[in-house]
Amino acid sequence: MDLQSVINSPGLWVASSIMVIIVLLQSIIYLKTAFTQAERLNMSRKQCYAGMRSAMITAIGPSLSPVIIALALIAVLGAPTAWMRMNDIGAARTELAMVTLATQVIGLTPQSPDFNLTGYAYALWGMALNNMGWMIVALVLTPGMTKYVAKLNTKYNPAWIKFLLSGATVGLFAFLLSNALVQVKSGALSLNPGTWCAAAVSAVSMLVISRAFAKHQRMQEVALGLSMLIGMFVTTVIFG
């Protein structure tokens, strides 16, 4: 049976759409819950919409890279599966890595001419099992997070707990950035000048926009996304 006719078949589009519909329903439920909690915190709808607008604009920059990598995922797994996985996970690079690891178990690679339906099935299971770990952690830990934070605020100074949580967020993004800035290749550290340029220009742009438009709420909302786009543009101009 021809692999391409299977991975791009109408039936697979229907099967893949089930997960996408579930994700949409989850998003609607999450949005309604967020609005309900915002009312309890005395947040106006205007503030909520401002946060949503800021998040959507900020997501433009990080979305460009996964879109490019998703093209490789489409070539390997077909458009329906790639569409479903991008809506479910959104991390094209991680998905491509899991496909490679899963198919290597049976001695195949996604790019090899011998890649067949068996390899495709292994790739699907690899991505699903990887996703399952994230889901279990989220289901087990997320419901109790509010209770844990409340206990910490009761036992310790709430101001320090706030700083601790903010520091954890900064540390997370710093870790992700450091992985891009410094990489290990063949046992040696590798520094990519283009990545450093993009990070530096984005950081400076973020600082300038935040300070120059401190009293303009709309500019504060788009500062992060705009600074990333500026960083990518400048790096492309300099390094090609």
RAGIJO-V985315 format. One line per field, one symbol per residue. psi: psi as a letter, one per 40 degrees, with the letter a starting at -180 (. if undefined). burial: I if it has 9 or more other ideal C-beta (glycine too) atoms within 8 Angstrom, else O. Layout:
BEGIN
psi=???
burial=???
END
This chain:
BEGIN
psi=hhddddefidddddddddddddddddddddddddddddddefhiddddddddddddddeddeedddddddddddddeidddddddddddegddddddddddddddefiideieehadddddddddddddddddddddddddddedddddddddddihddddddddddddddddddddddddhihhfeihhhhddddddddddddddddddddfdehdddddedddddddddddddddde.
burial=OOIOOIIIIOOIIOOIIOIIOOIOOOOOOOOOOIIOOIOOOOOOOOIIOIIOIIOOIIIIIIOIIIIOIIOIIIOIIIOIIIIIIIIIIOOIIIIIOIIIIIIIOOOIOIOOOOIOOOIIOIIIIIIOOIIOOOOOOOOOOOOOOOOOIOOIIOOOOOOOIOOOIOOOOOOOOOOOIOOIIOOOOOOOOOOIOIIIIIIIIIIOIIOOIIOOIOOOOOIIIIIIIIIIIIIIOIIOOOOO
END
